[in-house]
């Protein structure tokens, strides 16, 4: 969030000495002060330091109050209650969730204790990035439950592995939230659908009872179709607050009286979804439902970002990745161009790195060094295709999961779930 600006006030002194009778007095006082300064070099040095500090502070305040807000507004398109900014680089390795079979389907979860059980360090992390994985030294108590619903073409397992969502989930664990990522019943479209309306609440109840979490406050989070589905089950899941990403859905007209605090995240290039989410934000305000809208602007896809988002890859992978890129895929400033999902140029690029990865980075002894392998990911491509494509789409700012604003969004969710112990 943008820091509130402050200004310097001038202290009030005595009256101005302007008459001739006072001139001698002023000269006398100045002479005595000058004599004092000359006779005490330590005092002189201290005075100069104080004056320098005051000047620097005044300059800093001027920059903060006049320049910094315009800089932020220009680069983040911030305005009113709409918040927009970029997160710093963050490093998080793929997570290794536990699986529990409920209602005939595999569902995945992690408890906060997971953050204290890891010792591996990222092998390909940017040295200037912030490492959010494997840093906790004391057991993290449980304060609440986060129910995370995946997008179409995914499963509950995928969200623990994909680079953006795993950052969000790890932050939830560090904040003391037990994370459950159910898998949708429809394994053809891999979307949440009417088939999940009855069984999803049963899955959540069975899982929370099994882990003795039934009395903890619950929050919801959903990507795309998963976010849409939350509007149909938030009551049955007994959610106190929720955050939805890139979804055109809103509360049904006859359920506004039950509406819960809802944070929205959208990408302005993702129209018409982005426009509808802006209207929904306004509608939530009209209904006096606590809300926040986060807009994520495009950013360049860079080698340093690649290294920080994929620390588990060999050190030279991102360098090789960028050396194989066609210059037409980006503009002169490094921003993504073209339809990432359908453009022949992007498809050719993804196929190329997939082949190169399988040929050069998988060991010959049959063991897979990473979570990713040659098996099919949720989107029916190999994992190397899936994770790079997601990150490119996130940078493009078009209908993709993002870890941006995860701190602000969790603060919103926790506050409205009445969780204040963290």
C-alpha positions as CSV (number, residue, x, y, z in Angstrom):
1,X,0.0,0.0,0.0
2,X,1.1,3.5,-0.6
3,X,2.6,5.1,2.5
4,X,0.7,8.2,3.8
5,X,2.7,11.3,3.1
6,X,3.8,13.8,5.8
7,X,4.9,17.4,5.7
8,X,7.2,19.6,7.6
9,X,5.8,22.4,9.7
10,X,7.8,25.5,10.8
11,X,8.1,26.1,14.5
12,X,6.8,29.4,15.9
13,X,9.4,31.8,17.2
14,X,9.2,35.2,18.9
15,X,8.3,38.4,17.2
16,X,10.5,39.9,14.5
17,X,13.1,42.4,15.7
18,X,13.0,45.3,13.2
19,X,13.7,48.6,15.1
20,X,17.1,50.3,15.4
21,X,16.9,49.9,19.2
22,X,16.8,46.2,18.8
23,X,19.5,46.0,16.1
24,X,22.3,46.2,18.7
25,X,20.6,43.4,20.7
26,X,20.4,41.1,17.6
27,X,24.0,41.8,16.7
28,X,25.0,41.1,20.3
29,X,23.2,37.8,20.4
30,X,24.6,36.7,17.1
31,X,28.1,37.7,18.2
32,X,27.8,35.7,21.4
33,X,26.4,32.7,19.5
34,X,29.3,33.0,16.9
35,X,31.8,33.2,19.7
36,X,30.3,30.1,21.4
37,X,30.4,28.1,18.2
38,X,34.0,29.1,17.6
39,X,35.0,28.1,21.1
40,X,33.4,24.6,20.9
41,X,34.3,22.5,17.8
42,X,32.2,19.6,19.0
43,X,29.1,21.7,19.2
44,X,29.8,23.0,15.7
45,X,30.1,19.5,14.3
46,X,26.8,18.5,15.9
47,X,25.1,21.6,14.6
48,X,26.2,20.9,11.1
49,X,25.0,17.3,11.3
50,X,21.6,18.5,12.6
51,X,21.3,21.0,9.8
52,X,22.2,18.4,7.2
53,X,19.7,16.0,8.7
54,X,17.0,18.6,8.6
55,X,17.7,19.5,5.0
56,X,17.8,15.8,4.0
57,X,14.5,15.2,5.8
58,X,12.9,18.2,4.1
59,X,14.1,16.9,0.7
60,X,12.7,13.4,1.4
61,X,9.4,14.8,2.5
62,X,9.2,16.8,-0.7
63,X,9.9,13.8,-2.8
64,X,7.4,11.6,-0.9
65,X,4.6,14.2,-1.1
66,X,5.1,15.5,-4.7
67,X,7.0,12.9,-6.8
68,X,6.4,9.4,-5.3
69,X,2.6,9.4,-5.5
70,X,2.7,10.5,-9.2
71,X,5.3,7.8,-9.9
72,X,3.2,5.1,-8.3
73,X,0.0,6.3,-9.9
74,X,1.6,6.3,-13.3
75,X,3.2,2.9,-13.1
76,X,0.4,1.1,-11.3
77,X,-2.8,2.9,-12.5
78,X,-4.0,3.4,-8.9
79,X,-7.1,5.3,-8.2
80,X,-9.7,5.7,-5.5
81,X,-10.6,2.4,-3.7
82,X,-9.0,0.4,-6.5
83,X,-5.5,-0.7,-5.5
84,X,-2.8,-1.6,-8.0
85,X,0.9,-2.3,-7.6
86,X,3.5,-4.9,-8.3
87,X,4.9,-7.4,-5.8
88,X,8.6,-7.8,-5.4
89,X,10.3,-10.9,-6.6
90,X,9.5,-13.9,-4.4
91,X,11.1,-17.4,-4.4
92,X,9.0,-20.4,-3.4
93,X,9.7,-24.0,-4.4
94,X,7.0,-26.4,-5.4
95,X,5.0,-27.6,-2.4
96,X,4.4,-31.3,-1.6
97,X,0.8,-31.6,-0.4
98,X,-0.8,-34.6,1.3
99,X,-3.6,-36.4,-0.5
100,X,-6.9,-37.5,1.0
101,X,-9.5,-39.5,-0.9
102,X,-13.0,-38.2,-0.1
103,X,-16.2,-38.9,-2.0
104,X,-14.3,-41.0,-4.4
105,X,-12.0,-38.2,-5.5
106,X,-8.4,-37.2,-4.6
107,X,-8.1,-33.9,-2.7
108,X,-5.0,-32.2,-1.5
109,X,-4.1,-30.2,1.6
110,X,-1.3,-28.9,3.8
111,X,-1.3,-27.8,7.4
112,X,0.9,-24.9,8.7
113,X,3.2,-27.4,10.3
114,X,4.5,-28.1,6.8
115,X,6.6,-24.9,6.8
116,X,8.7,-26.2,9.7
117,X,9.5,-29.6,8.1
118,X,11.4,-28.4,5.1
119,X,15.2,-28.1,4.8
120,X,15.9,-27.9,1.0
121,X,17.0,-24.6,-0.4
122,X,16.3,-23.2,-3.8
123,X,19.0,-24.1,-6.3
124,X,18.3,-21.5,-8.9
125,X,17.1,-18.5,-6.8
126,X,17.9,-14.9,-7.6
127,X,20.3,-13.8,-4.9
128,X,18.4,-10.5,-4.6
129,X,14.9,-12.2,-4.3
130,X,13.0,-12.7,-1.2
131,X,12.9,-16.3,-0.2
132,X,9.5,-17.2,1.3
133,X,10.0,-20.9,1.5
134,X,11.8,-22.9,4.2
135,X,12.4,-20.0,6.6
136,X,10.1,-20.8,9.5
137,X,11.9,-22.1,12.6
138,X,9.1,-22.4,15.1
139,X,5.8,-24.4,14.8
140,X,3.0,-22.4,13.3
141,X,-0.3,-22.7,15.1
142,X,-3.5,-23.0,13.1
143,X,-5.8,-20.0,13.1
144,X,-8.2,-20.8,10.3
145,X,-8.9,-22.7,7.1
146,X,-8.5,-21.6,3.5
147,X,-10.5,-23.5,0.9
148,X,-8.8,-23.0,-2.5
149,X,-10.8,-23.8,-5.7
150,X,-8.7,-24.4,-8.8
151,X,-9.4,-23.2,-12.4
152,X,-10.6,-25.3,-15.3
153,X,-8.1,-27.8,-16.7
154,X,-6.5,-28.2,-13.3
155,X,-6.8,-30.3,-10.1
156,X,-6.3,-29.7,-6.4
157,X,-2.7,-31.0,-6.8
158,X,-1.8,-28.5,-9.5
159,X,-2.2,-25.4,-7.4
160,X,0.5,-26.6,-5.1
161,X,2.9,-26.8,-8.0
162,X,2.2,-23.9,-10.3
163,X,4.5,-21.0,-9.7
164,X,2.0,-18.2,-8.8
165,X,-0.5,-20.2,-6.7
166,X,2.2,-22.0,-4.7
167,X,3.5,-18.6,-3.5
168,X,-0.1,-17.7,-2.3
169,X,-0.5,-21.0,-0.6
170,X,2.8,-20.9,1.1
171,X,1.9,-17.5,2.5
172,X,-1.3,-18.9,3.8
173,X,0.6,-21.6,5.6
174,X,3.0,-19.1,7.1
175,X,0.0,-17.2,8.4
176,X,-1.4,-20.2,10.2
177,X,-4.0,-21.3,7.7
178,X,-4.7,-24.9,6.9
179,X,-5.1,-25.1,3.1
180,X,-7.5,-27.5,1.4
181,X,-7.6,-27.7,-2.4
182,X,-10.5,-29.9,-3.5
183,X,-10.5,-31.5,-7.0
184,X,-13.6,-30.9,-9.1
185,X,-15.8,-33.9,-9.8
186,X,-15.8,-33.4,-13.6
187,X,-12.4,-34.7,-14.8
188,X,-13.2,-34.1,-18.5
189,X,-13.5,-30.3,-18.4
190,X,-11.7,-30.3,-15.0
191,X,-14.0,-27.4,-14.0
192,X,-16.2,-27.1,-10.9
193,X,-19.8,-27.6,-12.0
194,X,-23.3,-28.5,-10.8
195,X,-21.9,-31.9,-9.9
196,X,-19.9,-30.3,-7.1
197,X,-22.8,-28.3,-5.5
198,X,-23.8,-31.0,-3.1
199,X,-20.6,-33.0,-2.7
200,X,-18.1,-30.1,-2.1
201,X,-19.7,-29.1,1.2
202,X,-19.6,-32.7,2.3
203,X,-15.9,-33.0,1.3
204,X,-15.1,-29.9,3.3
205,X,-17.0,-31.1,6.4
206,X,-15.5,-34.5,6.3
207,X,-12.0,-33.2,5.9
208,X,-12.3,-30.5,8.6
209,X,-13.8,-33.1,11.0
210,X,-11.0,-35.6,10.3
211,X,-8.4,-32.9,11.2
212,X,-10.4,-31.4,14.0
213,X,-10.7,-28.1,12.2
214,X,-14.5,-27.9,12.2
215,X,-14.6,-24.9,14.6
216,X,-12.0,-22.8,12.9
217,X,-13.0,-19.8,10.8
218,X,-13.1,-20.5,7.0
219,X,-12.1,-18.4,4.1
220,X,-12.4,-19.1,0.4
221,X,-10.1,-18.4,-2.6
222,X,-10.8,-19.3,-6.3
223,X,-9.2,-18.9,-9.7
224,X,-11.4,-18.2,-12.7
225,X,-14.2,-20.9,-12.7
226,X,-13.2,-21.9,-9.2
227,X,-13.8,-18.3,-8.1
228,X,-17.1,-18.3,-9.9
229,X,-18.1,-21.5,-8.1
230,X,-17.5,-19.9,-4.7
231,X,-20.6,-17.6,-5.3
232,X,-22.8,-20.7,-5.4
233,X,-21.4,-22.5,-2.3
234,X,-20.1,-19.8,0.1
235,X,-23.1,-20.3,2.4
236,X,-22.8,-24.1,2.5
237,X,-19.1,-23.9,3.1
238,X,-19.7,-21.4,5.9
239,X,-17.1,-18.9,4.6
240,X,-16.6,-15.7,6.5
241,X,-14.7,-14.0,3.6
242,X,-13.4,-14.8,0.1
243,X,-11.2,-13.7,-2.7
244,X,-11.9,-14.4,-6.4
245,X,-9.5,-14.1,-9.3
246,X,-10.5,-13.3,-12.9
247,X,-14.2,-14.3,-12.7
248,X,-17.3,-12.6,-14.2
249,X,-19.6,-14.2,-11.5
250,X,-21.2,-12.3,-8.7
251,X,-23.7,-13.0,-5.9
252,X,-27.1,-14.1,-7.1
253,X,-29.8,-11.5,-6.8
254,X,-31.8,-13.4,-4.1
255,X,-28.6,-13.9,-2.0
256,X,-27.3,-10.4,-1.5
257,X,-28.6,-10.4,2.1
258,X,-26.2,-13.3,2.7
259,X,-23.2,-11.7,0.9
260,X,-19.9,-11.9,2.6
261,X,-16.8,-9.6,2.4
262,X,-15.2,-10.3,-1.0
263,X,-11.9,-9.2,-2.5
264,X,-11.7,-9.1,-6.3
265,X,-8.6,-9.4,-8.5
266,X,-8.6,-8.7,-12.2
267,X,-6.3,-8.0,-15.1
268,X,-7.3,-5.0,-17.2
269,X,-6.3,-6.7,-20.4
270,X,-8.7,-9.5,-19.6
271,X,-11.8,-8.0,-21.1
272,X,-14.8,-8.5,-20.8
273,X,-14.1,-10.1,-17.5
274,X,-12.2,-7.1,-16.2
275,X,-15.0,-4.7,-17.0
276,X,-17.6,-6.9,-15.3
277,X,-15.4,-7.2,-12.2
278,X,-15.2,-3.4,-12.0
279,X,-19.0,-3.2,-12.2
280,X,-19.3,-5.9,-9.6
281,X,-16.9,-4.0,-7.3
282,X,-19.2,-1.0,-7.5
283,X,-22.3,-3.2,-6.9
284,X,-20.7,-4.6,-3.8
285,X,-20.1,-1.1,-2.5
286,X,-23.7,-0.2,-3.3
287,X,-24.9,-3.1,-1.2
288,X,-22.5,-2.1,1.6
289,X,-20.6,-5.3,1.3
290,X,-16.9,-4.9,2.4
291,X,-14.8,-5.3,-0.7
292,X,-11.5,-4.4,-2.4
293,X,-10.6,-4.5,-6.1
294,X,-7.0,-5.2,-7.2
295,X,-5.9,-4.6,-10.7
296,X,-2.8,-6.2,-12.1
297,X,-1.0,-4.5,-15.0
298,X,1.3,-6.2,-17.4
299,X,5.0,-6.6,-16.6
300,X,8.0,-7.7,-18.7
301,X,9.0,-11.4,-18.6
302,X,12.6,-11.3,-17.7
303,X,15.4,-13.8,-17.0
304,X,15.6,-12.7,-13.3
305,X,11.8,-13.2,-12.9
306,X,12.2,-16.6,-14.5
307,X,14.9,-17.5,-12.0
308,X,12.9,-16.4,-9.0
309,X,9.7,-18.1,-10.1
310,X,11.4,-21.4,-11.0
311,X,14.1,-21.8,-8.4
312,X,13.9,-25.6,-8.7
313,X,15.2,-25.7,-12.2
314,X,18.9,-26.1,-13.2
315,X,20.8,-22.8,-13.0
316,X,21.2,-22.4,-16.7
317,X,17.6,-23.2,-17.6
318,X,16.3,-19.6,-17.7
319,X,19.4,-18.5,-19.7
320,X,18.7,-21.2,-22.2
321,X,15.0,-20.3,-22.2
322,X,15.7,-16.7,-23.2
323,X,18.3,-17.6,-25.7
324,X,15.7,-19.6,-27.6
325,X,13.1,-16.9,-27.7
326,X,11.9,-15.3,-30.9
327,X,12.2,-11.6,-30.7
328,X,8.6,-11.2,-32.1
329,X,7.2,-12.7,-28.9
330,X,8.0,-9.5,-27.0
331,X,8.0,-5.8,-27.8
332,X,11.1,-3.5,-27.4
333,X,10.4,-3.1,-23.6
334,X,10.1,-6.8,-22.9
335,X,6.3,-7.0,-22.7
336,X,4.6,-10.1,-24.0
337,X,2.9,-9.9,-27.4
338,X,0.4,-12.1,-29.2
339,X,-2.1,-14.7,-28.0
340,X,-0.1,-16.9,-25.6
341,X,-2.6,-19.8,-25.8
342,X,-3.3,-19.8,-29.5
343,X,-0.5,-18.0,-31.4
344,X,1.5,-20.4,-33.6
345,X,4.7,-18.5,-32.6
346,X,4.1,-19.2,-28.9
347,X,3.1,-22.8,-29.5
348,X,6.3,-23.3,-31.4
349,X,8.3,-21.8,-28.5
350,X,6.6,-24.0,-25.9
351,X,7.1,-27.1,-27.9
352,X,10.8,-26.2,-28.3
353,X,11.5,-25.7,-24.6
354,X,9.5,-28.9,-23.9
355,X,11.7,-30.9,-26.2
356,X,14.9,-29.3,-24.9
357,X,13.9,-29.8,-21.3
358,X,13.1,-33.4,-21.7
359,X,16.3,-34.1,-23.7
360,X,18.8,-32.1,-21.6
361,X,17.5,-31.7,-18.0
362,X,15.9,-35.1,-17.2
363,X,18.5,-37.6,-15.8
364,X,19.1,-40.9,-17.5
365,X,18.7,-43.0,-14.4
366,X,14.9,-42.8,-14.5
367,X,14.5,-40.6,-11.4
368,X,12.9,-37.2,-11.7
369,X,14.8,-34.4,-10.0
370,X,11.9,-32.1,-9.8
371,X,8.1,-32.1,-9.2
372,X,7.8,-31.6,-13.0
373,X,8.3,-34.5,-15.4
374,X,7.2,-35.6,-18.8
375,X,3.7,-36.6,-17.6
376,X,0.7,-34.5,-18.5
377,X,-0.2,-31.5,-16.4
378,X,-3.7,-30.3,-15.8
379,X,-3.8,-28.5,-19.1
380,X,-2.9,-31.6,-21.1
381,X,0.6,-30.3,-21.7
382,X,3.8,-31.4,-20.0
383,X,4.7,-29.5,-16.8
384,X,7.4,-27.5,-18.3
385,X,4.9,-26.2,-20.9
386,X,2.3,-25.6,-18.2
387,X,4.4,-23.6,-15.8
388,X,6.2,-21.4,-18.3
389,X,2.9,-20.7,-20.1
390,X,1.2,-19.6,-16.9
391,X,4.0,-17.3,-16.0
392,X,4.0,-15.7,-19.5
393,X,0.3,-15.1,-19.3
394,X,0.6,-13.6,-15.8
395,X,3.2,-11.2,-17.2
396,X,1.0,-10.4,-20.1
397,X,-1.8,-9.6,-17.6
398,X,-4.4,-11.8,-19.3
399,X,-6.6,-14.2,-17.3
400,X,-3.9,-16.0,-15.3
401,X,-3.3,-16.6,-11.6
402,X,-0.9,-14.2,-9.9
403,X,0.7,-13.9,-6.5
404,X,0.5,-10.1,-6.7
405,X,-1.3,-8.6,-3.7
406,X,-1.2,-11.8,-1.7
407,X,-0.3,-10.0,1.4
408,X,-3.0,-7.4,1.0
409,X,-5.6,-10.0,0.1
410,X,-4.8,-12.2,3.1
411,X,-5.0,-9.2,5.3
412,X,-8.5,-8.6,3.9
413,X,-9.6,-12.2,4.4
414,X,-8.1,-12.5,7.9
415,X,-9.6,-9.2,9.1
416,X,-13.1,-10.2,8.0
417,X,-12.7,-13.7,9.4
418,X,-12.0,-12.1,12.7
419,X,-8.5,-13.6,12.9
420,X,-6.2,-11.2,14.6
421,X,-3.7,-13.5,16.3
422,X,-1.3,-13.6,13.4
